[in-house]
Amino acid sequence: MKIYTAKGDKGSTDLLGERVGKDDPRIDLMGALDESTSSIGLGRAHATIDAWRPLLIQAQRDLYQVMAELAFVDEIRPDAYRLKHDRVDWLEASIAEVEATVTLPPQFVIAGDTVAGAALDVARTVVRRAERQVVGLDASRHTLNPEILRYLNRLSTLLFIIARAEDLASNDGPRLAKSERRKARE
């Protein structure tokens, strides 16, 4: 059995209901979401705090649902594929759960104190890129579910707070963006 079809060799691919160029903004967004879930998986693989792994797995599943929603053209998308408001509610509850265990510094932090924290920070930035792409699509000719933008915005917050929890668990972080020497001069 062949794993490839070669249909995309000329630069096009299928959405459900339409063949489009691989440079179509919807395909680009789905690529950023695919990168997001892979980056979250890398962070999860390095995570040392087992309590947060189920949250990361659920976020990956939610991103696959978003990709499925985006894979349909507007005219034929079944309502069952639309991301619902309750997924944003779940993220907000998850953020509060993690936040209750973490004291955040009152300034920016530098990523990289732990492998897990750094990987989750990379995932957060990829999610932020996908969020910006949603904004760009929303302003164009495509109708997008507003819950997708809200979800990505909250997901980046969840990834940030779990990254800080990982850094704090190492007793080494988080490292502040402003050095102590620089702060003393201010």
Secondary structure as UniProt FT lines:
FT   HELIX           7..10
FT   STRAND          12..16
FT   STRAND          18..21
FT   TURN            22..23
FT   HELIX           25..46
FT   HELIX           50..52
FT   HELIX           53..71
FT   HELIX           74..76
FT   HELIX           79..81
FT   HELIX           85..99
FT   TURN            100..101
FT   STRAND          109..110
FT   HELIX           115..138
FT   TURN            139..141
FT   HELIX           146..169
FT   TURN            170..171
FT   STRAND          175..176
FT   HELIX           180..185
//
